[in-house]
Amino acid sequence: MSLENENQNPDKKSPKKQMNFYWIYAIIGAVLFAMLLFNSGSDGDRISYDQFREKARAGEVLRLVQNGERAMVFLKQSVRDSLAKDKGQDQMFQRIYAGADFWFFIPPGDEYTAEIKQLQDQYHFKHDYEPVNEWGQQIVTWIIFLGILIVVWVLLMRRMGGGSSGGGQIFNIGKSKAQLFEKGKGTNVTFNDVAGLDGAKEELKEIVDFLKNPKKYTDLGAKIPKGALLVGPPGTGKTLLAKAVAGEAQVPFFSLSGSDFVEMFVGVGASRVRDLFKQAKEKAPAIIFIDEIDAIGRARGKNANLGSNDERENTLNQLLTEMDGFGTNSGVIIIAATNRADILDKALMRAGRFDRQIYVDMPDLNERKAILEVHLRPIKADASIDVDFLAKQTPGFSGADIANICNEAALIAARQNKEVVSKQDFLDAVDRIIGGLEKRNKIISPKEKQTIAYHEAGHAMVSWLLEHASPLVKVTIVPRGQSLGAAWYLPEERQITTTEQIFDEMCAALGGRAAEEITFGKISTGALSDLEKVTKQAYAMVSVYGLNKRIGNRSYYDSSGDSAFTKPYSEETARVIDEEVSKIIESAYERAKDLLTKNKDLLNRLAKTLLEKEVIFKEDLEEVLGHRQFDAAEELASNPLPTENLIIETPAAETQSAEEQESKE
C-alpha cells in the first residue's frame, strides 16, 4: 500500500510489533548473573586468626567488621589492586566486587579481644561492631528469585496458549480456536470464483439458502441435513468450496481445522468441541466448517495402545454427541472436508450426522477449461492462447495443479523478460510440473545417451503401433528432474477400462526395455518406473478387478481397510496370483519385443532422430512412422500421410489375453 492510501485510511491500525521472546531470556540471565555476583562478593574467602594477625601487622587491613564470633576483613585499595592483578581481574570487576575480602572466626577469650584492640591502635585500621544483616539480604534475594520464576511461568503459559489475547490464557486453553466470520464479514471468495463442481455447488447453495430462508422449506415439513461431508482427492477444491460458502452465507461461519482440537493436555479436545458448539448455538443459525476432519474422525478401536485413554477418541465421542446426541442443535450445520473418507468412523458417516457426502472429483475436460479461464483472469496472457488446447493437455490435473501451471507459466515468462505469457510458456510450465526442471548440464556419456534414446524410442513406437495405448505428444532425452528421459502422452478420458486397454498400456510401458534388449542385447536399470507401473497394473488386473480367467470374478480389494495387514486369500491363491501376474507381464514384454523386431529399421531411424533433436513431437513421429492408423477417419482424411512399410498387429491379435496366447503355444 502506498503512503497516499495510508493517509486516506487513518483509522486502519498498523500491525503491532511483537516483542522477541529471547529478550526476556537475556534479561533473566542478566539478573541471575548480577545476583550471583552480589552473593559471591559478600564475605570473601575464609582465613585463620593467625593469618589475620599477619595481614594486620603488615599494614594491609583497612577495616574490620565484627558480628559476634565472626569478623569480616576489608583490605586497603592498594592491596586489593595487587591481588586483582595476580588473579587477572580488571578494575570493572573490582567495582562490582564490593564485599569483604576475607572473614574469620574470633577465638574465644578476652586475650584475643585485647590483642585485636592493640593491633587496631598500633596499625590504625577501623574496627566496627555493627552487625551485618545476612538474613535480610537472603530474604531479598529469594523474593527476587521467586518473582522471576512467576514472570517466566506466566510468559510460558501465554506462549503455550497462543498469545495473550483471545483464548491465549492458560485458563482458556479449552476454548475453541475457530475463526468466526459474521456481520457481513466473509471471505473474498464466492461461488462465481469456483469453476466447475456444479453438483457440489448446487448442494451447498441449498444449505446456504435454507439458512437464509428456512420458512420456504419448513412449511413443507422438510428438514435440512445436519452435516455435509466434502470428499475427494487433494487439490480438487474442497476448502475453496467452504470459503465460497463463508463468502455467500449471511450467517455466522465458524472455520477451523481438525488439528485445532488436538492438544497435549488431556480433555482439551472435547472441551473445545463443547465450546465450539456452544458458540454456534448462541449465534444460530450458523455454519461450522471443519477442514481435514480425519485428524479427529478416524475409526475408533484401531489404536495400537489398546486400553489406554485415547484423547483423539474422546474428542470424536464429544463431536458425535454434539452433532446428533440427546441435546438438540437446531440451526447449526456442519460442513467438513477430507481426502481420506475410508478411514473415518462409521458413526460419523451415518444419517443424522453427515447426511450428505459430496464427492469432489478430478475435473473433466469442460471443468478444466472453466478452471483455466478463472486462473487466467489475472494473468497477462497472449491473445493466441487456446484454452481448449490447454485443457486437453492437462488430463488428470486437479484444480490446484491447474492454478500452479498458470502461476508457473507467468513466472517462466517473467524470467525471460516477456511482456505477456505465451502458449510456449504454458507448455513449459506443464513439462516443469510433470517432469521437473531440465538439467542440460548433467554429464551423460555418449553410450548412455544412445541407450536412453533407444529406450524412449521404444516407448514411442509401441504406443504408436497399439490401438488402445495413449497417443504420444512429445519425447525427450534431456534429463529432467530424476528422469534421464521422458515421454508425454495424452490419455483418453474414460470412466471404465477394458482388459485390452490395460494390456496395451503395459506393452507400451515395457517398450523401452524391449528396445534396449533388441538393439544392444542387454538391459539396464533405466526401466525401474516402467516395471513398477506394470507390476501394479498386473496385480490390479488379477486381484482387484477380476480380469483374469484363472482367478475368476473375484476381487480381494478391501475399501474399508480392515484387512490391511492380512491377506484375504490362501497361500495357494497367492501362488496362483503371482503366476498369473508373471504370465501377463512376460506376455506384454514379448509382444512389445515382437512389434519392435518387425519394425527395427524404423526404430533405428526414430532413435537417430531423437539423438539429433533431443526433443521430438507428434509431427516428427509422423514423418518417421507415418500417420497413426488408429486415429479418427476424419483426421486421416484431413491430413493424409504415407505409412511406409509399417507392420502393425491386427486388432484380433491385440485383444488376445495372456491365457489364450499360452494355450496356443
C-alpha positions in Angstrom: 0.0 0.0 0.0 1.3 3.5 -0.9 1.7 6.4 1.5 -1.3 8.2 0.0 -3.6 5.2 0.7 -2.3 5.0 4.3 -3.1 8.7 4.8 -6.5 8.2 3.4 -7.2 5.4 5.9 -6.1 6.9 9.2 -8.4 4.5 11.1 -6.6 1.5 9.9 -4.4 0.2 12.6 -0.9 -0.7 11.8 0.2 -4.2 12.8 1.7 -4.3 16.3 5.3 -5.4 16.5 5.7 -8.5 18.6 8.4 -8.5 21.2 11.1 -11.1 20.7 10.8 -13.7 23.3 14.6 -14.1 23.5 15.0 -10.7 25.0 13.2 -12.0 28.1 15.7 -14.8 28.4 18.5 -12.3 28.2 17.1 -10.1 30.9 16.5 -13.1 33.2 20.1 -14.3 32.6 21.5 -10.8 33.4 19.5 -10.6 36.7 20.7 -14.0 37.7 24.3 -13.2 36.9 24.1 -10.0 39.0 22.6 -11.9 41.9 25.4 -14.4 41.6 28.0 -11.6 41.8 26.2 -10.0 44.7 26.1 -13.2 46.6 29.6 -14.3 45.8 31.2 -11.0 46.8 29.6 -10.7 50.3 32.1 -12.4 52.5 35.2 -13.4 50.6 37.5 -16.3 51.5 37.9 -17.7 55.0 41.2 -17.3 56.8 42.5 -18.2 60.2 43.0 -15.8 63.1 46.8 -16.1 62.7 46.6 -15.1 59.1 44.6 -12.0 60.0 47.2 -11.1 62.6 49.9 -11.3 59.9 47.9 -9.1 57.5 47.3 -6.6 60.3 51.0 -6.4 61.2 51.8 -6.0 57.5 49.6 -2.9 57.4 47.2 -4.4 54.8 43.9 -4.2 56.8 41.7 -1.2 56.2 38.6 -2.1 58.2 37.4 -5.0 60.5 33.7 -5.5 60.9 32.8 -7.8 63.8 29.5 -9.6 64.1 29.6 -11.8 67.2 32.2 -14.5 66.8 32.6 -13.8 63.1 34.7 -10.9 61.7 35.0 -9.7 58.1 38.3 -8.2 56.8 38.4 -5.3 54.3 41.9 -4.7 52.8 43.3 -1.4 51.6 42.7 -0.5 48.0 46.4 -0.8 47.0 46.5 -4.4 48.4 43.2 -5.2 46.6 44.7 -3.9 43.3 47.7 -6.1 43.8 45.6 -9.2 44.5 43.4 -8.4 41.5 46.4 -8.2 39.1 47.6 -11.6 40.4 44.2 -13.1 39.7 43.9 -11.4 36.3 40.8 -9.3 37.3 40.2 -5.8 35.8 39.0 -2.7 37.6 35.4 -3.0 36.4 35.2 -6.3 38.2 36.7 -4.8 41.4 34.0 -2.1 41.4 31.3 -4.8 41.1 33.1 -6.9 43.7 32.5 -4.6 46.7 32.2 -7.2 49.5 34.7 -8.2 52.2 38.0 -9.7 51.2 38.3 -12.3 54.0 36.5 -13.5 57.1 37.5 -15.5 60.2 36.1 -16.7 63.5 37.4 -14.8 66.6 38.8 -17.3 69.1 37.0 -17.2 72.5 38.8 -15.4 75.3 39.4 -11.9 76.4 43.1 -12.0 75.4 42.2 -12.2 71.7 39.8 -9.2 72.1 42.6 -7.3 73.8 45.0 -8.3 71.0 42.7 -7.0 68.3 42.3 -3.7 70.2 46.1 -3.5 70.4 46.5 -4.2 66.6 43.9 -1.5 65.9 45.7 1.1 67.9 49.1 0.1 66.5 48.3 -0.2 62.8 45.3 2.2 62.6 42.5 0.2 60.9 38.9 0.7 61.7 37.1 -1.7 64.0 33.3 -1.7 63.8 30.8 -3.7 65.8 27.9 -3.1 63.5 26.1 -6.4 62.8 25.6 -7.4 59.2 22.0 -8.3 58.4 22.6 -11.5 56.4 19.1 -12.7 56.8 17.6 -9.6 55.2 19.9 -9.9 52.3 18.9 -13.6 51.7 15.2 -12.7 52.0 15.6 -10.0 49.3 17.5 -12.5 47.1 14.8 -15.2 47.4 12.0 -12.6 46.8 13.7 -11.5 43.5 14.3 -15.2 42.5 10.7 -16.2 43.1 9.4 -13.1 41.3 11.5 -14.1 38.2 10.1 -17.6 38.4 6.5 -16.3 38.4 7.1 -14.0 35.5 8.7 -16.8 33.5 5.7 -19.1 34.3 3.2 -16.5 33.2 5.0 -15.8 29.9 5.4 -19.5 29.1 1.7 -20.2 29.7 0.7 -17.3 27.5 3.0 -18.5 24.8 1.8 -22.1 25.0 -1.8 -20.9 24.9 -1.3 -19.0 21.7 -0.8 -15.4 22.8 -2.2 -13.0 25.5 -5.3 -12.1 23.6 -8.4 -14.1 22.9 -8.1 -17.6 24.2 -4.4 -17.4 24.9 -4.5 -17.6 28.7 -3.8 -20.9 30.3 -7.3 -20.9 31.8 -8.8 -20.5 28.3 -6.9 -23.4 26.7 -10.2 -25.4 26.5 -11.8 -22.7 24.4 -12.4 -23.1 20.7 -9.9 -21.8 18.2 -12.4 -21.4 15.4 -12.2 -18.3 13.2 -15.5 -16.5 13.0 -17.0 -14.7 10.0 -20.1 -12.7 10.8 -21.9 -9.3 10.4 -21.3 -9.2 6.7 -17.6 -10.0 7.0 -16.8 -13.1 5.0 -14.1 -14.3 2.7 -13.5 -12.7 -0.7 -14.4 -16.0 -2.5 -17.9 -16.6 -3.9 -19.5 -19.4 -5.9 -18.7 -17.4 -9.0 -15.0 -17.9 -8.3 -15.4 -21.7 -8.1 -15.2 -23.1 -11.7 -16.8 -26.5 -12.4 -18.1 -28.6 -9.4 -21.7 -27.8 -10.4 -23.1 -30.7 -8.4 -21.3 -29.8 -5.2 -22.1 -26.1 -5.6 -25.8 -27.0 -6.0 -26.0 -28.9 -2.8 -24.0 -26.2 -0.8 -26.2 -23.5 -2.3 -29.2 -25.3 -1.0 -27.7 -25.4 2.5 -26.9 -21.6 2.4 -30.4 -20.9 1.0 -32.0 -22.9 3.9 -30.2 -20.8 6.5 -31.3 -17.6 4.7 -34.9 -18.7 4.0 -35.8 -21.5 6.4 -39.5 -20.9 6.1 -39.6 -22.0 2.5 -38.5 -25.5 3.5 -40.1 -25.9 6.9 -43.6 -25.0 5.5 -43.4 -28.3 3.5 -42.2 -30.3 6.5 -38.7 -30.6 5.3 -35.6 -30.8 7.5 -32.3 -29.5 6.4 -29.4 -32.0 6.6 -27.3 -31.6 9.8 -24.0 -32.1 8.0 -22.3 -32.3 4.6 -19.0 -34.0 4.1 -16.8 -32.9 1.1 -14.8 -35.9 -0.1 -12.3 -36.0 -2.9 -8.6 -36.2 -3.9 -6.2 -33.4 -2.8 -6.4 -30.1 -4.7 -9.9 -30.6 -6.1 -11.4 -27.6 -4.4 -13.0 -28.8 -1.1 -11.6 -26.0 1.0 -12.3 -23.5 -1.8 -16.0 -24.5 -1.7 -16.1 -23.9 2.0 -14.6 -20.5 1.5 -17.3 -19.8 -1.0 -19.9 -20.8 1.5 -18.4 -18.4 4.0 -18.4 -15.7 1.4 -22.0 -16.3 0.3 -23.7 -17.1 3.6 -25.1 -14.2 5.6 -24.9 -16.2 8.8 -22.1 -16.7 11.3 -19.5 -19.0 9.8 -17.0 -20.9 12.1 -13.9 -22.2 10.4 -11.2 -24.4 11.9 -9.1 -27.4 11.2 -9.3 -30.9 12.7 -5.9 -30.5 14.2 -7.1 -27.5 16.2 -8.8 -29.9 18.6 -5.6 -31.8 19.3 -3.6 -30.6 22.3 -1.0 -32.1 24.7 -3.4 -31.8 27.7 -6.0 -34.4 28.4 -9.6 -33.4 27.8 -8.8 -30.2 25.9 -10.1 -31.6 22.6 -13.5 -32.5 24.0 -13.7 -29.2 25.8 -13.0 -27.3 22.6 -15.8 -29.2 20.8 -18.2 -28.3 23.5 -17.2 -24.6 23.4 -17.4 -24.5 19.6 -21.0 -25.8 19.5 -21.9 -23.6 22.5 -20.8 -20.5 20.5 -22.6 -21.8 17.3 -25.9 -22.4 19.2 -25.7 -18.8 20.7 -25.4 -17.4 17.1 -27.7 -19.9 15.4 -28.4 -20.2 12.5 -24.7 -20.8 11.9 -22.3 -23.0 9.9 -19.3 -24.8 11.3 -16.6 -25.9 8.8 -14.0 -28.4 10.0 -11.2 -28.9 7.5 -9.2 -32.2 7.4 -11.7 -33.9 9.8 -9.8 -37.1 9.6 -7.4 -35.7 12.2 -10.0 -36.5 14.9 -12.5 -38.6 13.0 -10.6 -41.8 12.4 -12.3 -45.1 13.2 -12.2 -46.0 16.8 -10.8 -49.2 18.2 -7.9 -49.4 15.8 -5.3 -47.8 18.1 -2.3 -49.8 18.9 -2.4 -48.8 22.6 -5.4 -50.8 23.5 -7.0 -50.0 26.8 -5.4 -46.6 27.0 -7.2 -43.3 27.4 -7.1 -42.0 23.8 -7.5 -38.3 23.7 -8.5 -38.4 20.0 -11.3 -40.8 20.6 -12.6 -38.7 23.5 -12.7 -35.7 21.1 -14.5 -37.8 18.5 -17.0 -39.0 21.0 -17.8 -35.5 22.0 -18.2 -34.5 18.4 -20.6 -37.3 17.8 -22.7 -36.3 20.8 -22.8 -32.7 19.8 -23.8 -33.5 16.2 -26.7 -35.8 17.0 -26.9 -36.6 20.7 -29.5 -36.3 23.3 -29.5 -32.5 23.0 -30.6 -30.5 20.0 -28.6 -28.4 17.7 -31.3 -26.6 15.7 -29.9 -24.1 13.2 -26.3 -25.4 13.3 -25.0 -27.1 10.2 -21.6 -28.9 10.0 -19.5 -28.9 6.8 -16.4 -31.0 6.8 -13.7 -31.8 4.2 -11.3 -34.8 3.9 -9.5 -36.8 1.3 -9.4 -39.9 3.4 -13.1 -40.8 3.9 -12.2 -44.5 4.0 -10.7 -44.2 7.5 -13.5 -42.2 9.1 -15.6 -43.7 11.8 -18.8 -45.2 10.7 -20.8 -43.5 13.4 -19.6 -40.2 12.0 -20.9 -41.1 8.5 -24.4 -42.2 9.4 -27.5 -40.3 8.5 -28.3 -37.7 11.1 -24.7 -36.5 11.4 -23.2 -36.2 7.9 -26.3 -36.7 5.9 -24.8 -35.8 2.6 -21.4 -36.9 1.2 -20.5 -34.6 -1.6 -17.8 -36.2 -3.8 -15.5 -33.6 -5.4 -13.8 -35.5 -8.2 -11.0 -34.6 -10.5 -12.2 -32.1 -13.2 -13.1 -33.3 -16.6 -12.3 -31.5 -19.9 -15.0 -28.9 -19.7 -14.4 -28.2 -16.0 -10.6 -27.9 -16.6 -11.5 -25.3 -19.3 -13.6 -23.3 -16.8 -10.9 -23.5 -14.2 -8.3 -22.3 -16.6 -10.5 -19.3 -17.5 -10.7 -18.4 -13.8 -7.0 -18.6 -13.2 -6.2 -16.8 -16.5 -8.1 -13.7 -15.4 -5.2 -12.0 -13.5 -2.5 -13.2 -16.0 -1.4 -11.0 -18.9 -1.8 -13.8 -21.5 -1.2 -13.7 -25.2 -4.3 -13.4 -27.3 -3.3 -16.5 -29.3 -3.6 -18.8 -26.2 -6.2 -21.6 -26.9 -7.9 -22.5 -23.6 -9.4 -25.7 -25.2 -5.9 -26.8 -26.2 -4.5 -26.2 -22.7 -7.4 -28.1 -21.2 -6.7 -31.1 -23.4 -3.0 -31.0 -22.4 -3.8 -31.4 -18.7 -5.7 -34.7 -18.2 -5.9 -35.9 -14.7 -4.9 -32.5 -13.3 -6.7 -31.1 -10.2 -7.8 -27.5 -9.8 -4.7 -26.8 -7.6 -2.4 -28.3 -10.3 -4.0 -26.0 -13.0 -3.6 -23.0 -10.7 0.0 -24.0 -10.3 0.5 -24.3 -14.1 -0.9 -20.8 -14.7 1.4 -19.3 -12.0 4.4 -21.2 -13.2 3.8 -20.0 -16.8 3.7 -16.4 -15.6 7.0 -17.0 -13.6 8.7 -18.5 -16.7 7.6 -15.5 -18.9 8.8 -13.1 -16.2 12.3 -14.8 -16.1 12.6 -14.4 -19.8 11.6 -10.6 -19.6 8.4 -11.1 -21.7 5.6 -8.6 -21.6 2.9 -11.3 -22.0 2.6 -15.0 -21.2 2.6 -17.1 -24.4 1.5 -20.6 -25.3 5.0 -22.0 -25.1 5.3 -20.7 -21.5 2.3 -22.8 -20.6 3.6 -25.9 -22.3 7.0 -25.4 -20.5 5.1 -25.0 -17.2 3.3 -28.3 -17.8 6.6 -30.0 -18.5 8.2 -28.4 -15.5 5.4 -29.6 -13.1 5.2 -33.1 -14.6 8.8 -33.9 -15.1 10.8 -31.3 -13.2 13.4 -28.8 -14.2 15.6 -29.5 -17.3 19.2 -30.5 -16.5 21.0 -29.9 -19.7 24.4 -29.6 -17.9 24.1 -33.2 -16.5 27.0 -35.3 -17.5 25.9 -38.3 -19.6 28.3 -40.4 -21.7 27.5 -41.0 -25.4 26.8 -44.7 -24.8 24.3 -43.8 -22.0 22.7 -41.2 -24.2 22.3 -43.7 -27.0 20.7 -46.2 -24.6 18.3 -43.5 -23.4 17.4 -42.6 -26.9 16.5 -46.2 -27.9 14.6 -46.7 -24.6 12.4 -43.6 -25.2 12.1 -44.5 -28.9 10.8 -48.0 -27.9 8.1 -46.4 -25.7 7.1 -44.1 -28.5 6.9 -46.8 -31.2 5.0 -49.3 -29.2 2.4 -46.8 -28.1 2.1 -45.6 -31.7 1.5 -49.1 -33.0 -1.1 -50.2 -30.5 -4.7 -49.2 -30.7 -5.5 -48.7 -27.0 -2.3 -47.2 -25.9 -2.3 -43.5 -25.1 -1.3 -41.3 -28.1 2.1 -39.7 -27.9 2.6 -35.9 -27.6 6.4 -35.5 -27.1 9.5 -37.5 -26.4 12.8 -36.1 -24.9 16.1 -37.4 -23.8 17.0 -34.2 -21.9 17.4 -35.1 -18.2 14.5 -33.6 -16.3 14.1 -34.0 -12.5 15.1 -37.5 -11.5 14.5 -39.0 -15.0 17.1 -39.2 -17.8 14.4 -39.2 -20.5 10.6 -38.9 -20.7 7.7 -39.4 -23.0 4.5 -37.3 -22.7 1.1 -39.0 -23.6 -2.4 -37.7 -23.9 -4.5 -40.4 -22.3 -8.1 -40.9 -23.3 -10.6 -39.6 -20.7 -12.7 -42.6 -19.8 -14.7 -43.9 -16.9 -14.1 -47.6 -17.3 -11.1 -49.5 -18.7 -11.1 -52.9 -20.5 -8.6 -55.7 -20.4 -7.3 -54.8 -23.8 -6.7 -51.2 -22.9 -4.7 -52.1 -19.8 -2.7 -54.7 -21.7 -1.8 -52.2 -24.4 -0.7 -49.7 -21.8 1.5 -52.4 -20.2 3.1 -53.2 -23.6 3.8 -49.5 -24.2 5.4 -49.2 -20.8 7.7 -52.2 -21.5 8.6 -51.0 -24.9 11.7 -49.1 -23.6 13.3 -52.2 -22.1 12.3 -54.3 -25.1 14.1 -51.8 -27.4 17.3 -52.0 -25.3 17.4 -55.8 -25.5 16.7 -55.8 -29.2 19.3 -53.2 -30.0 22.1 -53.9 -27.6 21.4 -57.4 -26.5 21.3 -56.4 -22.8 19.0 -54.5 -20.5 19.7 -51.7 -17.9 18.2 -50.3 -14.7 16.5 -47.5 -16.5 13.2 -49.2 -16.6 12.5 -49.1 -12.9 9.5 -46.8 -13.0 8.1 -48.7 -16.0 8.4 -52.0 -14.2 6.8 -50.6 -11.0 3.8 -49.3 -13.1 3.4 -52.5 -15.0 3.6 -54.7 -11.8 0.9 -52.6 -10.1 -1.3 -52.8 -13.2 -0.9 -56.6 -13.5 -1.7 -57.2 -9.8 -4.8 -54.9 -10.1 -6.0 -56.9 -13.1 -5.7 -60.2 -11.3 -6.6 -59.5 -7.6 -8.7 -56.3 -7.8 -10.7 -56.0 -11.0 -11.3 -59.7 -11.7 -9.9 -59.6 -15.2 -8.1 -62.9 -15.1 -9.9 -66.1 -16.1 -7.9 -68.4 -13.8 -8.7 -66.4 -10.7 -12.2 -65.6 -11.9 -14.7 -62.9 -11.0 -13.2 -62.2 -7.6 -11.8 -59.1 -6.0 -9.6 -59.1 -2.9 -9.6 -55.4 -2.6 -11.0 -54.1 0.8 -12.2 -50.5 0.6 -12.7 -50.3 4.3 -9.0 -51.1 5.0 -9.8 -53.7 7.7 -7.6 -56.3 6.1 -4.6 -54.1 5.6 -2.3 -56.5 7.5 -3.9 -59.8 6.4 -4.4 -61.5 3.1 -8.0 -62.4 2.3 -6.9 -65.5 0.4 -5.0 -68.6 1.0 -1.3 -69.3 0.2 -2.3 -71.4 -2.8 -4.4 -68.5 -4.2 -1.4 -66.2 -3.6 0.8 -68.5 -5.6 -1.7 -68.5 -8.4 -1.9 -64.7 -8.4 1.8 -64.4 -8.6 1.9 -66.9 -11.5 -0.8 -65.1 -13.5 0.8 -61.7 -12.9 4.1 -63.1 -14.2 2.4 -64.5 -17.3 0.7 -61.2 -18.1 3.8 -59.2 -17.7 6.0 -61.5 -19.7 3.3 -61.8 -22.4 3.2 -58.0 -22.7 7.0 -57.8 -22.9 7.2 -60.5 -25.6 4.5 -58.6 -27.6 6.5 -55.3 -27.3 9.7 -57.1 -28.5 7.8 -58.7 -31.4 6.5 -55.3 -32.6 9.9 -53.6 -32.3 11.7 -56.6 -34.0 9.3 -56.3 -37.0 9.9 -52.6 -37.3 13.6 -52.5 -36.2 14.6 -50.2 -39.1 12.0 -47.6 -38.2 13.2 -47.9 -34.5 16.7 -47.1 -35.6 15.6 -44.1 -37.6 13.5 -42.8 -34.7 16.3 -43.2 -32.2 18.7 -41.3 -34.5 16.2 -38.5 -34.9 15.9 -38.3 -31.2 19.7 -38.2 -30.7 19.9 -35.3 -33.2 17.0 -33.2 -32.0 16.9 -34.4 -28.3 13.2 -33.4 -28.3 10.7 -34.7 -30.9 6.9 -34.1 -31.2 4.0 -35.9 -32.7 4.8 -34.4 -36.1 8.3 -35.8 -36.1 6.9 -39.3 -35.3 4.5 -39.0 -38.3 7.5 -38.2 -40.6 9.3 -41.3 -39.4 6.4 -43.8 -38.8 3.7 -42.3 -40.9 0.2 -41.4 -39.7 -1.2 -43.4 -36.8 -3.6 -46.0 -38.1 -6.0 -45.8 -35.2 -6.7 -42.0 -35.4 -10.2 -40.9 -36.4 -11.2 -41.3 -40.0 -11.9 -37.6 -40.5 -8.5 -36.7 -39.1 -6.8 -39.1 -41.5 -8.7 -37.6 -44.4 -7.7 -34.1 -43.5 -4.0 -35.0 -43.1 -3.1 -37.9 -45.3 0.4 -39.1 -44.8 2.3 -42.1 -46.1 2.6 -45.1 -43.8 5.7 -46.5 -45.5 6.4 -50.2 -44.6 4.9 -50.1 -41.2 4.0 -53.6 -39.8 1.1 -53.5 -37.3 -0.7 -56.2 -35.5 -4.3 -56.8 -36.4 -6.9 -55.9 -33.8 -7.9 -59.5 -33.4 -4.4 -60.4 -32.3 -4.2 -57.4 -30.0 -7.2 -58.4 -28.0 -6.0 -61.8 -27.1 -5.5 -62.4 -23.4 -2.5 -63.9 -21.8 -4.3 -67.2 -21.2 -5.3 -67.6 -24.9 -1.8 -67.0 -26.1 -0.5 -69.5 -23.6 -3.0 -72.1 -24.8 -2.0 -71.6 -28.4 1.7 -72.1 -27.6 
